[in-house]
Amino acid sequence: MSKALVCPCEDVTVEDVEHAFARGFTDMESIKRYTGFGTGICQGKSCMGAVARLIHQSKARPPAGIAPFTPRTPLFPTELSVLATAPFDVQKAPVGSTPREVHLGALALRSELPLPARAKVVIIGGGIMGLALAWNLVLRGETDVVVLEKGYLLAGASGRNGGGVRMQWGTPSMIALAKRSIELMKSFARDMGINIWLRQGGYLFLATSKEVAHRLEANQKLHNAHGVPTEILTADGAREIVPELTCKNVVAAAWNPEDGVIFPWPFLWGYAQAATRRGVRVETFTDVTGFEISGGQIRKVKTDRGDIACETVVLAAGAWSPEVAAKAGIRLPNEPHRHEICSTEPLKPFLGPLVSVLDSGLYFSQSMRGEIVGGMGDPKEPAGLNLGSTLRFLSRYARALTEQLPILGRVKVLRQWAGCYDVTPDNSPILGRTPGLPNLLQMSGFVGHGFMMAPAVAERMAAWMTEADNTDELFTRFNLQRFAEGRLERENMIIG
Amino acid sequence: MPRLPHPAPSREIAIELEGQTIPCREGDSVASALIAAGEHVFARSVKYHRPRGPWCMTGECSHCLMRVDGLPNVFTCRTRVRPGMRIERQNAFPSAEHDVFRAIDFLFPKGLDHHEMFAGVPVAEQVMAKVARHLAGLGLLPEKEAPPRLPHETLEVPVAIAGAGPAGLAAARELSNLGVRFLVLERETEPGGRLRYGAVGPKDPPLSAFAQVSSFGALRLCTTIIGLYDDERGRYLAAVEETADGPRLLKVYAQRFLIATGGHPTMWPFVNNDIPGVYSARAIATLIRRDGVLPARSFALVGTGPELYDLSRLIVAHGAAVEVIVDVAADPPEDAPHRSLRGEALKAHGRTGVRGFSFRPLNGRNERVDCDAVGVCVPASPAFELASQGGAEVELSEAHQTFRVRADEDGFTAGPGISVAGDVLGQMTAAQAADSGARAARAIARVLGAVGGAR
């Protein structure tokens, strides 16, 4: 048929780009994510110029506001087996800030419209946590809400994770949240009008040491007691699920067929669009610069676009939370830690579950589009906000991945990126009131698994915020006070 | 399609396309060998199963990907033929020529919104998810595991130059004269860029002007840069060199980097701009000059700028016809070939390949010409990626409506150690690119001289 293509790799047409404009996406990073242009084999080489022209001609943005999306390494599809030859020193900490994320909060992308002078609730952070909370507040009749996001929607960890959702956790609280989240994900398309492509292909955890195997076995009992059908398998049992696996050094595996993967991005669009339709303001490219505090309460949130007077502030800024809290004089124990990730060329489906070697922090799954998406934590990664990419990661990941799945040796990596885990001392979140500043509510510290918890956490948080007699234990068990009281809630099923 | 007399005699070999023998010449790219054999449909597209054939010939699009010797998604434009090579088309059922999934293209003339389609419709939603998973993806797993790979190689030079086009070569010549050591990385098998493979104009400098690369410098061919990284030792270019023994990963540390990576062919949206037979201008020139294959007998050309008319001369000089030249931005120059006009409302016609091209002359009525290829010659999109990874700023060039790297007159950017030259700054003539390369090289030599130890 008569289509005019902008991005032939992903079959994105001129009309698709215009549809994204109509949905309010006019910056290159958002158009890329909404239409999928530039995410294929060529990574935007032949199409970004065409999209720049469309933005310019439609006057969707002034020329100074038209910026390219971040060009990712590798710049040419490169086989995992070749990347694996890059040298690295495991004793040294990784460095590296390539590519620079220059457009996260570009001045030219900021809205000219004024912010509301006051709002009942201001949510700092337009990731999955903040947006899911905004929507759940709407469901409870509270629409006087403003969500402030420093970059574009999806600029933070919500747009950078691997999309895994699992019930295999180490504490009853986390298991309950994960189960409820997966339930909500199943009805997300019906509730929000946007597909999130949940695929319950299971999670297959591999243990290469006795210690980790024991942990999986102990957790299996906990899972079964809470209605999660986790099984412990041998290496041969794991190979029955994924025949291509070598299961090198694997001593045991844990398998829950009800875990799965989702496509993370539409969650944010779904929540943001639904909340916006009901009156919530979602303000992107808006940076919180400080707070006006008096009488032990936050009175105003100050931003680079003006101040907002408010009754309640929710801090849901993920890895940026400590930085924002410090502006209110609050010290959070969270630390950001970079986690790198990459995606290969798309292949026809062959890999059902998300596979993770819990000992090394390696994980990988096949996305709905067919790419192998995976990452691996680096024990030497220093604390700090860093969204750069390294060749060291690609090499470590390629070696670990092809050790377990050698048939991927000649599969090509298309792009790599990084996000920041928001790490707490006990690997559990921080939820609830702030000592000394009771109208600042914490909603952070999810240590790389906030995405899969958010639908359920937001539901309970909105109830807790709006019901006078709600004493949900989640908001005392995981409050900030616990660190001062030495009441840690250790979670032992963190990947990486 | 016609073979042109090959500059050097080469051996006749054969490859196999889905059981069919394709005769070719040693040194051919797989893509050019297939085009010479009259094969134009290389694959079906990922979503609408539209027919696809080569478009850029430089590994910067995905049109020519095929399964080669059991490996998925191979750039056939950048892969040399070997005797007995097995080539298969991807993403088509039962065949690329007659793919039943093309129905998706016709059923959804306005496109297919995967975000909202069937969202929340019981049953339909689940069925769609299953169908989508099986339609998604491009290519099957490789047949075999990777062979043992060559060890990586680490190099250190005062100046690393990315790209051996006119800008990079002029910079290399300048550094040679100034006695500054350098290394040039080039992805093609020969240096020269558009001077060797493009449609050269009368004002372009001859390639021979750059032939001298002194003992101060070295040139690594068949080397594709994959990124600019930092590590504990400093800044380096990561690259993959294709050797006779397989690919080798290179790390090239340098004090200064000169990014002269030119531009990517820009997609120009018009109806059916993706069907087989629609080529970027430089793809046509590359097919003629590098591969010795004329991809069609009659062409329509569309675009703007001097290269558009140079390409027309190149095509005609090799015995094919140019039916019309449609300039989309300016009136044709006075010395333009006949049938040059300013026009719009472009459309390529044809089911599995170009059969015609229509357009509307300014203040005129729609016209259609018969042709079997369309050449698109619009300003290239500057290849800003490497410079940007090094911290250079990128801005929209309003004149060309493409992004370009921001730099001062000497090519210095905001990125530490990063200079740029040539089309990365916005498309320019080959002579201008060479000038900018020479100037950037002199500036780099000055800086290195100031810090010492570079020579």
Boltz contact constraints between the chains, C-beta under 6 A:
constraints:
  - contact:
      token1: [A, 1]
      token2: [B, 105]
      max_distance: 6.0
  - contact:
      token1: [A, 1]
      token2: [B, 106]
      max_distance: 6.0
  - contact:
      token1: [A, 1]
      token2: [B, 109]
      max_distance: 6.0
  - contact:
      token1: [A, 2]
      token2: [B, 271]
      max_distance: 6.0
  - contact:
      token1: [A, 4]
      token2: [B, 269]
      max_distance: 6.0
  - contact:
      token1: [A, 4]
      token2: [B, 270]
      max_distance: 6.0
  - contact:
      token1: [A, 4]
      token2: [B, 271]
      max_distance: 6.0
  - contact:
      token1: [A, 4]
      token2: [B, 273]
      max_distance: 6.0
  - contact:
      token1: [A, 5]
      token2: [B, 273]
      max_distance: 6.0
  - contact:
      token1: [A, 5]
      token2: [B, 274]
      max_distance: 6.0
  - contact:
      token1: [A, 6]
      token2: [B, 267]
      max_distance: 6.0
  - contact:
      token1: [A, 6]
      token2: [B, 269]
      max_distance: 6.0
  - contact:
      token1: [A, 8]
      token2: [B, 274]
      max_distance: 6.0
  - contact:
      token1: [A, 9]
      token2: [B, 62]
      max_distance: 6.0
  - contact:
      token1: [A, 11]
      token2: [B, 45]
      max_distance: 6.0
  - contact:
      token1: [A, 11]
      token2: [B, 46]
      max_distance: 6.0
  - contact:
      token1: [A, 11]
      token2: [B, 47]
      max_distance: 6.0
  - contact:
      token1: [A, 11]
      token2: [B, 48]
      max_distance: 6.0
  - contact:
      token1: [A, 13]
      token2: [B, 111]
      max_distance: 6.0
  - contact:
      token1: [A, 14]
      token2: [B, 269]
      max_distance: 6.0
  - contact:
      token1: [A, 15]
      token2: [B, 111]
      max_distance: 6.0
  - contact:
      token1: [A, 16]
      token2: [B, 111]
      max_distance: 6.0
  - contact:
      token1: [A, 40]
      token2: [B, 62]
      max_distance: 6.0
  - contact:
      token1: [A, 41]
      token2: [B, 62]
      max_distance: 6.0
  - contact:
      token1: [A, 42]
      token2: [B, 60]
      max_distance: 6.0
  - contact:
      token1: [A, 42]
      token2: [B, 61]
      max_distance: 6.0
  - contact:
      token1: [A, 42]
      token2: [B, 62]
      max_distance: 6.0
  - contact:
      token1: [A, 45]
      token2: [B, 60]
      max_distance: 6.0
  - contact:
      token1: [A, 45]
      token2: [B, 264]
      max_distance: 6.0
  - contact:
      token1: [A, 46]
      token2: [B, 60]
      max_distance: 6.0
  - contact:
      token1: [A, 46]
      token2: [B, 61]
      max_distance: 6.0
  - contact:
      token1: [A, 46]
      token2: [B, 264]
      max_distance: 6.0
  - contact:
      token1: [A, 46]
      token2: [B, 265]
      max_distance: 6.0
  - contact:
      token1: [A, 46]
      token2: [B, 267]
      max_distance: 6.0
  - contact:
      token1: [A, 47]
      token2: [B, 267]
      max_distance: 6.0
  - contact:
      token1: [A, 49]
      token2: [B, 266]
      max_distance: 6.0
  - contact:
      token1: [A, 49]
      token2: [B, 381]
      max_distance: 6.0
  - contact:
      token1: [A, 49]
      token2: [B, 402]
      max_distance: 6.0
  - contact:
      token1: [A, 50]
      token2: [B, 267]
      max_distance: 6.0
  - contact:
      token1: [A, 50]
      token2: [B, 269]
      max_distance: 6.0
  - contact:
      token1: [A, 52]
      token2: [B, 396]
      max_distance: 6.0
  - contact:
      token1: [A, 53]
      token2: [B, 401]
      max_distance: 6.0
  - contact:
      token1: [A, 56]
      token2: [B, 401]
      max_distance: 6.0
  - contact:
      token1: [A, 63]
      token2: [B, 396]
      max_distance: 6.0
  - contact:
      token1: [A, 63]
      token2: [B, 398]
      max_distance: 6.0
  - contact:
      token1: [A, 66]
      token2: [B, 396]
      max_distance: 6.0
  - contact:
      token1: [A, 68]
      token2: [B, 394]
      max_distance: 6.0
  - contact:
      token1: [A, 68]
      token2: [B, 403]
      max_distance: 6.0
  - contact:
      token1: [A, 71]
      token2: [B, 385]
      max_distance: 6.0
  - contact:
      token1: [A, 71]
      token2: [B, 388]
      max_distance: 6.0
  - contact:
      token1: [A, 73]
      token2: [B, 227]
      max_distance: 6.0
  - contact:
      token1: [A, 74]
      token2: [B, 226]
      max_distance: 6.0
  - contact:
      token1: [A, 74]
      token2: [B, 227]
      max_distance: 6.0
  - contact:
      token1: [A, 75]
      token2: [B, 226]
      max_distance: 6.0
  - contact:
      token1: [A, 75]
      token2: [B, 227]
      max_distance: 6.0
  - contact:
      token1: [A, 75]
      token2: [B, 385]
      max_distance: 6.0
  - contact:
      token1: [A, 76]
      token2: [B, 224]
      max_distance: 6.0
  - contact:
      token1: [A, 76]
      token2: [B, 226]
      max_distance: 6.0
  - contact:
      token1: [A, 78]
      token2: [B, 226]
      max_distance: 6.0
  - contact:
      token1: [A, 81]
      token2: [B, 146]
      max_distance: 6.0
  - contact:
      token1: [A, 81]
      token2: [B, 149]
      max_distance: 6.0
  - contact:
      token1: [A, 82]
      token2: [B, 149]
      max_distance: 6.0
  - contact:
      token1: [A, 82]
      token2: [B, 240]
      max_distance: 6.0
  - contact:
      token1: [A, 82]
      token2: [B, 247]
      max_distance: 6.0
  - contact:
      token1: [A, 82]
      token2: [B, 249]
      max_distance: 6.0
  - contact:
      token1: [A, 85]
      token2: [B, 149]
      max_distance: 6.0
  - contact:
      token1: [A, 85]
      token2: [B, 152]
      max_distance: 6.0
  - contact:
      token1: [A, 85]
      token2: [B, 249]
      max_distance: 6.0
  - contact:
      token1: [A, 86]
      token2: [B, 152]
      max_distance: 6.0
  - contact:
      token1: [A, 86]
      token2: [B, 249]
      max_distance: 6.0
  - contact:
      token1: [A, 92]
      token2: [B, 232]
      max_distance: 6.0
  - contact:
      token1: [A, 95]
      token2: [B, 231]
      max_distance: 6.0
  - contact:
      token1: [A, 95]
      token2: [B, 232]
      max_distance: 6.0
  - contact:
      token1: [A, 96]
      token2: [B, 230]
      max_distance: 6.0
  - contact:
      token1: [A, 98]
      token2: [B, 228]
      max_distance: 6.0
  - contact:
      token1: [A, 98]
      token2: [B, 229]
      max_distance: 6.0
  - contact:
      token1: [A, 98]
      token2: [B, 230]
      max_distance: 6.0
  - contact:
      token1: [A, 98]
      token2: [B, 389]
      max_distance: 6.0
  - contact:
      token1: [A, 99]
      token2: [B, 389]
      max_distance: 6.0
  - contact:
      token1: [A, 100]
      token2: [B, 391]
      max_distance: 6.0
  - contact:
      token1: [A, 189]
      token2: [B, 119]
      max_distance: 6.0
  - contact:
      token1: [A, 189]
      token2: [B, 120]
      max_distance: 6.0
  - contact:
      token1: [A, 189]
      token2: [B, 125]
      max_distance: 6.0
  - contact:
      token1: [A, 190]
      token2: [B, 120]
      max_distance: 6.0
  - contact:
      token1: [A, 193]
      token2: [B, 119]
      max_distance: 6.0
  - contact:
      token1: [A, 194]
      token2: [B, 115]
      max_distance: 6.0
  - contact:
      token1: [A, 194]
      token2: [B, 119]
      max_distance: 6.0
  - contact:
      token1: [A, 195]
      token2: [B, 115]
      max_distance: 6.0
  - contact:
      token1: [A, 195]
      token2: [B, 119]
      max_distance: 6.0
  - contact:
      token1: [A, 266]
      token2: [B, 115]
      max_distance: 6.0
  - contact:
      token1: [A, 345]
      token2: [B, 73]
      max_distance: 6.0
  - contact:
      token1: [A, 346]
      token2: [B, 137]
      max_distance: 6.0
  - contact:
      token1: [A, 346]
      token2: [B, 138]
      max_distance: 6.0
  - contact:
      token1: [A, 347]
      token2: [B, 137]
      max_distance: 6.0
  - contact:
      token1: [A, 347]
      token2: [B, 139]
      max_distance: 6.0
  - contact:
      token1: [A, 347]
      token2: [B, 141]
      max_distance: 6.0
  - contact:
      token1: [A, 348]
      token2: [B, 137]
      max_distance: 6.0
  - contact:
      token1: [A, 348]
      token2: [B, 140]
      max_distance: 6.0
  - contact:
      token1: [A, 349]
      token2: [B, 133]
      max_distance: 6.0
  - contact:
      token1: [A, 350]
      token2: [B, 141]
      max_distance: 6.0
  - contact:
      token1: [A, 368]
      token2: [B, 133]
      max_distance: 6.0
  - contact:
      token1: [A, 369]
      token2: [B, 136]
      max_distance: 6.0
  - contact:
      token1: [A, 370]
      token2: [B, 136]
      max_distance: 6.0
  - contact:
      token1: [A, 370]
      token2: [B, 137]
      max_distance: 6.0
  - contact:
      token1: [A, 391]
      token2: [B, 229]
      max_distance: 6.0
  - contact:
      token1: [A, 391]
      token2: [B, 238]
      max_distance: 6.0
  - contact:
      token1: [A, 406]
      token2: [B, 145]
      max_distance: 6.0
  - contact:
      token1: [A, 407]
      token2: [B, 141]
      max_distance: 6.0
  - contact:
      token1: [A, 407]
      token2: [B, 145]
      max_distance: 6.0
  - contact:
      token1: [A, 409]
      token2: [B, 145]
      max_distance: 6.0
  - contact:
      token1: [A, 409]
      token2: [B, 146]
      max_distance: 6.0
  - contact:
      token1: [A, 410]
      token2: [B, 71]
      max_distance: 6.0
  - contact:
      token1: [A, 410]
      token2: [B, 142]
      max_distance: 6.0
  - contact:
      token1: [A, 410]
      token2: [B, 146]
      max_distance: 6.0
